């Protein structure tokens, strides 16, 4: 099932604006966004191949757990299609292990 969320530019939640920024970076690099929660209050964001070595992931940011949770609540596991502002995005959200850490992966559809 594809989640389709059409949101007007002036009503886009911070979590989806942040996701859009990360998706743009992932598309520019032809890679995936990998999110891992290393502490109770922060989630670290990486670019790279989650199937590769953890050392090969490039850290690109950190967000609060509440922002990460909002991002997950606004998307669904599997294929997603949504408009964020005026831009259409298609991506797949999945879960994996990176080393000994659970990770959420956003990758191009």
N, C-alpha and C positions, 0 to 999 in steps of 0.2 A: 504494500500500500504506500502511495506517495502522499506526503503531507504537503499541501499547497496553501501557503499563507500569503495573501496579498495585503500589504500594509502600505498606507499612504506615507509619504516622506515625513510629514510632520507628526506622525503617530508611531514611529519606529522605536521600540524599546531599546535601551542601552545594550542589552544582551545581544540583540540582533544586529545592531550597528557594529558592535565588536566582532561578532561572527563574520559579518560582511568584510570587514577589514582583513581578518585572518584568511578568509576564503580568497580574497584578491591576492594576497601574498603567496598563498599556496598555488594558485593558478599561474602566477608569474614565474614560480619556481618549478612548476610541473611536479608537485609533490603533495603530501598530505599534511593536515594539521593533526597533531597528537597532543592531547591534554592529559596530564597526570596530576593527581592530588598528592603532594608530598607532605602537607601539613593539614590540620583541621580547617584552617582559615584561608588557604591559598591553593590555587591550581596553576601549575606551570604549563606554558604552551610552547610547543616545539614545531618545527618544520622538518619533514623527512619521512623516511620509509620505516614504519613501525616494525616491519619484519626484519630490518637490519639490526645492526649493533646500536645499543643505546647511546654510545659515545658519538655515533654519527648523526644523531639528532641535533638540530640547531635550536637552542633556546631563543625564543623571540618575544616572550612576555610572561607576565604573571597576572592573574585576575583573582578577585575574591571568590570564595566558594559560593556565595549567594549569586554572583553574576554567572558563574559556571552552571549552577543549578537552574537559573532562569533560561540559559541558553539550551540546556538539555530539555527543559519543559516546553520550550518553543519549537523543538524539532522532535523527530521520532527516529527510532532505530530503523535502519534500512534507507530506501530512497526518499529523498526530500526534494521538493520543488517549491520555491518561494520567491516572492518579490520583496526585496528590502530596499525601501526608497523606490527609485525608478529602475533598479537593476534586477534582472531575473537570475536566480541561482539554482543550479541542480547539483546535488551532492548526495553522498551516502554517508550515514552515520553508523559506525560499528564499534565494537568493543574488542580489545585484545590484551595480551600481556606483553609488556616491554621489560625484559629482565624479570624482576620479581614484583613489578608494579602493574596494577590494572590501568588501562588507558582507554580513552574515548578517541576515536579517529573520525575525522571529517575528510572525505576524499572526493575527487571529481567523479561525477556520474558518467 
